[in-house]
Amino acid sequence: MSPGEELDPIPDSFILQPPVFHPVVPYVMTIFGGLHAGKMVMLQGVVPLDAHRFQVDFQCGCSLCPRPDIAFHFNPRFHTTRPHVICNTLHGGRWQREARWPHLALQRGSGFLILFLFGSEEVKVSVNGRHFLHYRYRLPLSRVDTLGIFGDILVEAVGFLNINPFVEGSREYPAGHPFLLMSPRLEVPCSHALPQGLWPEQVIIVRGLVLQEPKHFTLSLRDQAARAPVTLRASFTDRTLAWISPWGRKKLISAPFLFYPQRFFEVLLLCQEGGLKLALNGQGLGATSVNQQALEQLRELRISGSVQLYCVHS
């Protein structure tokens, strides 16, 4: 891109908010575009050994006075004889009837990964990959535009994602793979081993941030002979995304080009019988045909280009 060049408009559904690493608590941040059905918020951290309680509030604004409405208040409490979670809604300065969940899945001194999955009528919460609770909305989800984190908690990362488009009905938790430990900065070029190849229902996840002056982004799957039967390439010169065959033939993918400087991205590749399905930032973009035998013989995922990687998983 040349200096001063304008970006093409991109549908909101394709834009993901960058993750935040090691914020200082109390921490309040704007949720870009607000909340909507199909959005997920991931919270990774550690509960201190002397923790009494912490809370995660999905707020309708960020004012201090008057206090904003809170559509969903998630409040684990550790200081009682029976640790539990309180959920509630604050409306017009008054708390509504609280809901209590016993058998708290969080422990003092332990790390955790909490996933908030927002549906059309309720939010589901999982802890360390297991469903923990669901809470029916008492205020419109569309009003929520702020996330607040308070209390006794060490936050390592906050991530914002769209639900996995490969899940039937887009209502359930994606099968295990969103529960990942996001850690700042993997080295690029990056090589990730695939010791058993790829098999149906296996998912590859790549998350990262495009650098300030990008030149290219390439994701390739290679076999034992270092051949690359599958290559996905983003070209910053003509702003195209394409599959590249082993013989160099290019097959363009019809989609908004979202690999712009300083923008967060998520690539999902779902292995299925005879090919791979592609999704970018939670939006399905079709598939490419690959022989099943060739998929089983793959041994390496290689990523190169002008990106900062946060997560590579298969």
ABEGO torsion letter per residue (X at the ends): XBBGBBBBBBBAAABBBBBBBGBBOBBBBBBBGEBBBGBBBBBBBBBBAABABBBBBBBBEABAOBBBBBABBBBBBAABABBBBBBBBBBGGBBBBBBBBBGBABBBGBBBBBBBBBBAABBBBBBGGBBABBBBBABBAAABABBBBBEBBBBABBBBBBBBAABBGGABBBBGAABBBBBBEBBOBBBBBBAAEBBBGBBBBBBBBBBABBABBBBBBBBAAGBBABBBBBBAAAGBBBBBBAAGBBBBBBBBBABBBGBBBBBBBBBBBGEBBBBBGGBBAEBBBBBAAAAAABABBBBBEBBBBABBBX
